[in-house]
Amino acid sequence: MYRRRSRTERRKSGRVKQGTIACNLGSIINLSAGGLRLLSHRRLNGILSVELWDAHRGLRLRGKVAWCRRIGFRKHEVGVEFLNITPEIAGNLAAIAMDNPRQHH
């Protein structure tokens, strides 16, 4: 049975809004060591292979869809929780997120 997590449990890691990181699942809205939020053209669910890359590095992770909501025609906002994150992977995620913040105009 699924237990809804409290807001504090869901927000363990600080999030960084993203601009130049590419993802195989869609456009990243924000990224943290615990997961990501993205826009996708299709509904996502279950366990996924998540690939993230920028000009300097690439990461391949496993993630679980925590939630998915339709926000328009062929537009879904999706929350993905990363699985089996080691300290090394968390460090790589932090580095890629901090190297690629969204630019404010």
C-alpha positions, 0 to 999 in steps of 0.5 A: 500500500502506498503511504503518502509522505509528508512535505518534509519527507518529500523535500529532503534535498535542496532543488536547483532549477535547471536550464542546460541539462538534457534528459532522455525523459523530457525537459528538466524543471528542477533537480536535486540529489533525491530526484527531479521534476520534468515536463514530458510529452507522455504519461510516465509511470513505474521504474525508469532509466533516467539519463542526464547529461550536459557538455561535461558529463553524463549520468545514468540512474534508476528512478521511480515515478512518484507522481504524474499529472496532466497539464495540457495536451501531450504535456505531463509534469512528472516527479521522479525519485532516484533509487539507490543513490550512493554518496558518489552519485549524489556528488555527481548530481550536485555537481551537474545541477550546480554547473547548469542553473537556469539563467534568469532573464 
